[in-house]
Amino acid sequence: MEYKILPETDLNAFEEFVLSHGGNYLHSVKWSLVKKEWNSRFYSGFSESGERVLTALVMERKIPFAGKIWYCPSGALFDYKNEDLLQAFSVFMKKELKKNRVTALFYDPLIPLRINGEKREEGKCAHDALINNGFILNTDASKTLYKSPVQLITPLVSPEGERFSPEKLLKSFEKGVRYSVRVGEGRGLTEEIYTIEDIEKDPGIMEDFLSVMRDTSERSDFVERGGDYCKRIMEVFGKEGLDMMLIYYDKNRDKALQEEKLKRRAELLSALESAPEKKIRGIKEEIDSIDKGTAHFEERMRETENEKDRICVSGGMTLHYGGMSSCLFGGSRNILRNNLRASHFFNYRRICHSIEKGNSYHDLGYVLLEKTPPEEDGTLGICKAAPDFEGILSFKKSFGSDYIEFIGEYVLVSDKLLYFSYTNLLDKIRGVQSILNRIIRKFR
């Protein structure tokens, strides 16, 4: 069968195709509105009968000494088993690159290569098809230019189609997560979910969120996004598509709960005097648990002695699109971080909200990787977290997530000389930027 690839003019039909064919927010027309620093192009593929069978968002930016670069986030959306369609798309894009004097097209389709270490046949087939059509695999995922190929995704629906309840899902999480969730509310943690309308009414909400991201960026050495960018995403995707969850520590609530625990301790001490032998051990264990909790409570009071009564300690932004909840940003404040373990509580409540939204998957995001030599069959090698991300990886895995290695970043090169300049120049720019970030933080 023959296919035609054409510039798209009907963006509503483009968006409908993305939503009805399992696309994610990076395939969406809306993403082009968020990334306004890039010029966006839209392409669709059609069968002989005129049926739309492919969509591709392509974003363009000019780079000094490297010309124009095109990036197709998450790749084109279509059935990669359709070799004729992939060939038609590849031939068309090669002509477009030449016609528009573009250096290269970067391309990272969301096709699993391995899930929890188990190789997937569709990944190998897609890799072979892309290579056969002139794409080059970036075999070192530590040098991925746009997006890490590893994501941690928690299924919210069983393979049999059963939707998990929050309680059932919690039982599958690691012990530390279950403990933090269980004691979180008892230590004064509360959650608030905000939409763009809330933030427009109260700018202090955004400032609370940014305080979380500043502390997190300093610990993890990344550049946090500004409030204008975050607000833009919320405006584009709307109150149903994107929300902000913040976790607050309420000192007055914590004090009230502590008083109740101390009353319970007094009752237990009184009961201990006449308790039968078989109940003494249980009563003593409960008293011991209250005493340990009291020690933690006193630490919280000391650490927040000069702080306000309600403190934002964790939070993030979650985008809900096409059956997937994607964690765009998230983190925790330095204050009370070890005492409250608010990140565990926050991410569990975030997953609960994804279940309430009716989504099937909860994407906890990516991890950066070490150097990845290719496999013997030419596919991307086993992906291992970079040393600085090993802790983040363990944290994300603790929420019952699958470790998904996608096939990686591919490049369709049109100008070899400018492409060489771009890949080498960007690596040096990143190195300088990292040094500047550390210097800026010291004087912030």
C-alpha positions in Angstrom: 0.0 0.0 0.0 1.1 3.5 -0.7 1.0 6.3 1.8 1.2 10.1 1.6 2.8 12.3 4.3 1.5 15.8 4.2 1.8 19.0 6.3 -1.2 19.1 8.6 -3.7 21.9 8.6 -6.5 20.4 10.7 -5.0 20.5 14.2 -8.2 19.3 15.8 -8.1 16.1 13.7 -4.4 15.8 14.5 -5.1 16.0 18.3 -8.1 13.6 18.1 -5.8 11.0 16.4 -3.2 11.4 19.1 -5.8 10.8 21.9 -7.5 7.9 20.1 -4.3 6.1 19.3 -2.5 5.9 22.6 -0.4 9.0 22.2 1.1 11.0 25.1 1.3 14.7 25.8 4.6 15.0 23.9 2.8 14.0 20.7 0.1 16.6 21.4 -0.6 19.9 19.6 -0.7 21.4 23.2 2.9 20.6 23.8 3.9 22.8 20.9 2.1 25.7 22.7 4.1 25.0 25.8 7.5 24.9 23.9 7.0 28.3 22.3 10.8 28.8 22.1 10.6 26.2 19.2 8.9 26.6 15.9 6.5 23.8 15.4 5.4 21.8 12.4 2.7 19.2 12.1 2.6 16.3 9.7 0.1 13.5 9.1 0.2 10.3 7.1 -2.8 9.1 5.0 -3.6 5.7 3.4 -4.8 5.4 -0.2 -8.4 5.6 1.1 -7.7 8.9 2.9 -7.6 7.5 6.4 -5.2 9.3 8.8 -2.7 6.7 10.0 0.2 8.8 11.4 0.9 12.1 13.1 4.2 13.8 13.9 4.9 16.9 15.9 8.3 18.3 14.7 9.9 21.2 16.6 12.6 23.4 15.2 15.2 25.6 16.7 18.4 27.3 15.4 21.7 26.5 17.1 24.8 28.7 16.5 27.4 27.0 14.3 25.0 24.0 13.9 22.1 25.3 11.8 18.5 24.2 12.3 17.7 21.2 14.4 14.4 19.3 14.3 13.1 17.2 17.2 10.1 14.9 17.0 9.3 14.2 20.7 8.3 10.6 21.4 8.6 10.0 17.6 5.8 9.9 15.1 2.7 8.2 16.3 1.8 5.2 14.1 2.1 1.4 13.9 5.8 0.7 13.6 5.1 -2.8 12.3 3.8 -1.2 9.2 7.1 -1.1 7.2 5.6 0.6 4.1 4.3 3.5 6.3 7.7 3.9 8.1 9.5 3.9 4.7 7.1 6.6 3.4 7.6 8.7 6.4 11.4 8.3 6.3 11.6 9.2 2.6 9.4 12.2 3.2 11.4 13.5 6.2 14.7 13.2 4.3 13.3 15.4 1.6 11.9 17.9 4.2 15.3 18.1 5.9 17.0 18.9 2.6 14.4 21.3 1.5 14.4 23.2 4.8 18.2 23.0 5.2 18.0 21.2 8.5 21.0 19.6 10.1 19.3 16.6 11.6 16.1 15.2 13.0 16.2 13.7 16.5 13.7 11.0 17.2 12.9 9.0 20.3 9.8 6.8 19.9 8.1 5.3 23.0 8.6 1.7 22.0 9.8 -0.6 24.9 13.1 -2.4 24.3 13.1 -4.0 27.8 10.7 -4.0 30.7 12.2 -5.0 34.0 15.2 -6.4 32.2 13.1 -8.6 29.9 13.7 -7.9 26.2 10.7 -7.1 24.0 10.5 -8.2 20.4 8.7 -5.1 19.2 11.6 -3.0 20.3 14.1 -5.0 18.3 11.8 -4.9 15.2 11.3 -1.2 15.5 15.1 -0.7 15.9 15.8 -2.7 12.8 13.2 -0.9 10.8 14.5 2.5 11.7 18.1 1.5 10.9 17.0 0.1 7.6 15.4 3.5 6.8 18.6 5.6 7.4 18.2 6.4 11.1 21.3 6.2 13.4 21.0 5.1 17.0 22.8 7.1 19.7 24.3 4.0 21.4 25.4 5.9 24.5 22.3 6.8 26.5 24.4 8.9 28.9 24.8 11.3 26.0 21.1 11.4 25.0 20.5 15.0 23.8 16.8 15.4 24.5 15.2 12.7 26.7 16.4 9.7 28.8 15.2 6.4 27.3 14.4 5.1 30.8 11.1 5.7 32.6 9.6 4.3 35.8 5.9 3.7 35.3 3.4 2.3 37.9 0.5 0.4 36.4 -2.9 1.4 37.9 -4.7 -1.5 36.1 -3.9 -5.2 36.3 -3.1 -7.3 33.2 -6.6 -8.7 33.5 -8.1 -5.2 33.4 -8.9 -4.8 37.1 -8.5 -1.2 38.3 -6.4 -1.2 41.5 -7.7 0.5 44.6 -5.2 2.8 46.5 -5.2 0.3 49.4 -4.4 -2.7 47.2 -1.7 -0.8 45.3 -0.1 0.4 48.6 0.3 -3.2 49.7 2.6 -3.8 46.7 4.9 -0.8 47.6 8.0 -1.2 49.6 7.9 -1.3 53.4 9.4 2.1 53.8 6.7 3.7 51.6 3.9 1.9 53.5 5.3 3.2 56.8 5.6 6.8 55.6 2.1 6.8 54.2 0.7 5.3 57.4 2.3 7.8 59.8 2.1 10.9 57.5 -1.3 12.1 58.4 -0.5 11.3 62.1 2.4 13.7 61.9 0.5 16.7 60.6 0.8 16.2 56.9 -2.1 17.4 54.7 -2.5 17.7 50.9 -3.9 20.4 48.7 -4.6 20.1 44.9 -4.5 23.3 42.9 -5.5 24.2 39.4 -4.5 27.2 37.3 -7.5 29.0 38.5 -6.4 28.6 42.1 -2.9 29.9 41.3 -4.2 32.9 39.5 -6.2 33.8 42.6 -3.3 33.2 45.0 0.3 33.6 43.7 1.5 32.3 47.0 0.7 28.8 45.9 3.2 29.0 43.0 5.8 30.4 45.4 5.3 27.4 47.8 5.8 25.1 44.8 9.0 26.9 43.7 10.4 26.7 47.2 10.1 22.9 46.9 11.8 22.9 43.5 14.7 25.2 44.6 15.6 22.9 47.5 15.3 19.8 45.3 17.4 21.3 42.5 20.2 22.3 44.9 20.4 18.7 46.2 20.2 17.0 42.8 22.1 19.6 40.8 19.6 20.4 38.1 18.2 23.7 36.8 14.6 24.3 38.1 12.0 25.8 35.8 10.7 29.3 36.6 7.1 30.1 37.7 6.2 31.5 34.2 7.0 28.3 32.5 5.1 26.2 35.0 2.1 28.5 34.8 2.2 28.3 31.0 1.9 24.5 31.1 -1.0 24.7 33.4 -2.7 27.3 31.2 -2.2 25.2 28.0 -3.5 21.9 29.4 -6.2 23.4 31.6 -7.5 22.5 35.0 -8.6 19.0 33.9 -5.3 18.2 32.3 -2.7 19.5 34.8 -2.7 20.1 38.5 -0.4 20.9 41.3 -0.3 18.9 44.5 1.4 20.4 47.6 2.0 18.7 50.9 1.9 20.9 54.0 3.1 20.3 57.5 0.6 21.7 59.9 2.3 22.3 63.3 -1.0 22.9 65.1 -2.5 19.7 63.8 0.6 17.9 64.8 0.4 19.2 68.3 -3.3 18.2 68.6 -2.5 14.7 67.3 0.4 14.5 69.8 -2.0 15.3 72.7 -4.3 12.5 71.6 -1.3 10.1 71.5 -0.2 11.1 75.0 -3.8 10.6 76.3 -3.7 7.2 74.8 -0.3 6.5 76.5 -1.8 7.4 79.9 -4.7 5.0 79.2 -2.3 2.3 78.3 -0.2 2.8 81.5 -3.4 2.6 83.6 -4.5 -0.6 81.7 -1.1 -2.2 82.2 -1.6 -2.3 86.0 -4.4 -4.9 85.7 -3.8 -6.3 82.3 -3.7 -10.1 81.9 -0.3 -11.6 81.0 -1.1 -12.3 77.4 -1.9 -8.6 76.7 1.1 -7.0 78.6 3.5 -7.4 75.7 1.2 -5.7 73.2 0.5 -2.8 75.5 4.2 -2.3 76.1 4.9 -2.3 72.4 2.2 0.3 71.8 3.6 2.5 74.6 7.1 2.1 73.1 5.8 3.2 69.7 4.2 6.3 71.2 7.4 7.1 73.0 9.4 6.9 69.7 6.8 9.0 68.0 7.1 11.6 70.8 10.9 11.8 70.3 10.3 12.5 66.6 7.6 15.1 67.5 10.0 16.9 69.7 12.6 17.0 66.9 10.0 18.5 64.6 9.2 21.2 67.2 12.8 22.1 67.6 13.5 22.2 63.8 10.5 24.4 63.1 10.8 26.6 66.2 11.2 29.8 64.2 9.0 28.7 61.3 5.4 29.5 60.5 2.6 27.2 61.6 2.0 25.8 58.1 4.9 24.8 55.9 5.0 23.4 52.4 7.3 20.4 52.6 6.7 18.6 49.3 4.9 18.8 46.0 4.8 18.6 42.3 2.9 19.0 39.0 1.1 16.1 37.3 -0.1 16.1 33.7 -3.1 13.8 32.9 -3.3 13.0 29.2 -4.5 10.0 27.2 -4.8 7.6 30.2 -1.4 8.4 31.6 -0.6 10.6 34.6 2.9 12.0 34.1 5.0 13.6 36.9 6.5 16.7 35.3 8.0 18.2 38.4 8.3 17.1 42.0 10.5 17.2 45.1 10.7 18.1 48.7 12.0 20.9 51.0 15.1 20.4 53.0 13.2 21.3 56.2 11.8 18.2 58.1 12.9 16.0 55.1 14.2 13.1 57.1 11.7 13.4 60.0 8.6 13.5 57.9 9.6 11.5 54.7 7.1 13.7 53.0 8.2 12.6 49.5 6.8 9.1 50.2 3.5 10.5 51.4 3.3 13.0 48.5 4.0 10.4 45.8 1.5 8.0 47.2 -1.2 10.7 47.3 -0.2 11.7 43.8 -0.8 8.1 42.7 -4.2 8.0 44.5 -5.1 11.2 42.5 -4.1 9.5 39.3 -6.5 6.6 40.2 -9.3 9.1 40.9 -8.7 10.6 37.5 -9.4 7.2 35.9 -5.9 6.8 34.3 -4.3 3.5 33.6 -0.6 4.4 34.3 1.3 6.7 36.5 4.7 7.8 35.1 7.1 8.8 37.8 9.6 10.1 35.3 13.1 9.3 34.1 16.6 8.7 35.5 19.9 9.8 33.9 22.2 7.0 32.9 25.7 5.8 32.7 27.5 5.1 29.4 25.6 2.3 27.6 27.6 0.2 25.1 25.3 -1.3 22.5 24.1 -4.9 22.5 25.6 -7.3 20.0 22.4 -7.0 17.9 22.9 -3.2 17.6 20.1 -2.2 20.0 20.7 0.1 23.0 22.7 -1.6 25.7 21.5 -2.3 29.3 20.7 1.0 30.9 22.1 1.7 34.4 21.4 4.7 36.5 24.2 7.3 36.8 25.7 7.3 40.3 23.9 10.5 41.3 20.6 9.0 40.2 20.8 5.6 41.9 19.0 6.9 45.0 16.3 8.5 42.8 15.9 5.2 40.9 15.5 3.2 44.1 13.0 5.7 45.3 10.9 5.5 42.2 11.1 1.7 42.1 9.7 1.6 45.7 6.3 2.6 44.3 5.7 -0.7 42.4 6.9 0.8 39.1 8.1 -1.0 36.1 11.6 -0.2 34.8 11.0 0.5 31.1 13.9 0.9 28.7 12.7 2.4 25.4 14.6 1.8 22.2 16.4 5.1 22.6 17.3 8.2 20.6 17.7 8.0 16.8 18.9 10.6 14.4 18.2 11.2 10.7 21.3 13.2 9.6 21.1 15.6 6.7 24.3 17.6 7.1 27.1 15.5 8.6 29.5 18.4 9.2 26.9 20.6 11.1 25.7 17.5 12.9 29.2 16.8 14.2 29.5 20.5 15.3 26.1 20.3 17.1 26.7 17.1 19.1 30.2 18.2 20.2 29.2 21.8 20.9 26.2 20.8 23.0 28.3 18.6 25.2 30.7 21.4 26.0 27.8 23.8 26.6 26.3 21.4 29.1 29.6 21.1 30.9 29.9 24.9 31.2 26.3 25.3 32.3 26.8 22.7 35.1 29.7 24.7 36.4 27.8 28.0 36.3 24.8 26.4 38.1 27.0 25.4 41.0 28.6 28.9 41.2 25.2 30.6 41.1 23.8 28.4 43.9 26.7 29.3 46.2 25.8 33.0 45.9 22.0 32.6 45.8 
